[in-house]
Amino acid sequence: MVSATLTVKNKSGLHARPASKLAMLCQKFESDLCIRAGEKEIDPKSIVDLLSNGVKQGTEIEITADGSDEQNALDEIVSLIGSFTE
């Protein structure tokens, strides 16, 4: 299992467009993925789960990946979230 902690910098947080891009990316990986934001555990493969948890700008999140493609998954997810500037 691998993990990374980062702060959401996007002004709108993980709203509809970024959440959709994130869910589509995550669905291509076989690894089990999780985003923790405070006490919340979010399934990043689920657009509904991402949107319903309302991750806002400034929220510190921990991303974990566990499986055969875990490092690649983590690297791509961190890169994508870091690229959100909307």
C-alpha positions in Angstrom: 0.0 0.0 0.0 1.2 3.5 -0.9 -0.2 6.9 0.2 0.3 10.6 -0.2 -1.1 13.6 1.6 -1.8 16.8 -0.2 -4.0 20.0 0.1 -6.7 20.7 -2.4 -5.7 24.0 -4.1 -8.5 24.3 -6.6 -10.7 27.2 -5.7 -13.9 25.2 -6.3 -12.6 22.1 -4.5 -13.6 18.8 -6.1 -16.8 20.0 -7.7 -18.4 18.4 -10.8 -15.8 18.8 -13.5 -12.7 17.9 -11.4 -14.6 15.1 -9.7 -15.7 13.6 -13.0 -12.1 13.7 -14.3 -10.8 12.1 -11.1 -13.4 9.4 -11.1 -12.7 8.5 -14.8 -9.0 8.3 -14.1 -9.4 6.2 -11.0 -11.7 3.7 -12.7 -8.9 2.6 -15.0 -6.8 1.2 -12.1 -7.2 -2.2 -10.5 -5.9 -1.1 -7.1 -8.2 -0.3 -4.3 -8.2 3.4 -3.9 -9.4 5.7 -1.1 -9.4 9.4 -0.3 -9.6 10.4 3.3 -10.7 13.9 4.2 -11.0 14.3 7.9 -13.2 11.5 9.1 -14.6 10.8 5.7 -13.5 7.9 3.5 -14.3 8.6 -0.2 -14.3 6.1 -3.0 -12.6 8.1 -5.8 -14.0 5.7 -8.4 -17.5 6.9 -7.6 -18.5 10.4 -8.9 -21.4 10.4 -6.5 -19.2 9.7 -3.5 -16.8 12.4 -4.6 -19.5 15.0 -5.0 -21.5 14.1 -1.9 -18.5 14.6 0.4 -17.9 18.2 -0.8 -14.1 18.4 -0.6 -13.3 22.1 -0.6 -10.3 24.3 -1.3 -7.8 24.0 1.6 -8.9 20.5 2.6 -6.0 18.2 3.4 -6.6 14.8 1.9 -4.8 11.5 2.1 -4.9 9.2 -1.0 -4.1 5.5 -0.6 -3.7 2.9 -3.2 -3.4 -0.9 -2.6 -2.9 -3.3 -5.5 -0.9 -4.3 -8.5 -0.8 -0.8 -10.0 -0.7 1.1 -6.8 2.3 3.4 -7.4 1.2 4.3 -10.9 -2.3 5.0 -9.6 -1.1 7.2 -6.8 1.3 9.1 -9.0 -1.4 9.9 -11.6 -4.0 10.8 -9.1 -1.7 13.2 -7.2 -0.7 14.8 -10.5 -4.3 15.2 -11.7 -5.4 16.8 -8.4 -2.4 19.1 -8.5 -3.3 20.2 -12.0 -6.8 21.4 -11.0 -6.9 25.2 -11.2 -10.6 26.0 -11.9 
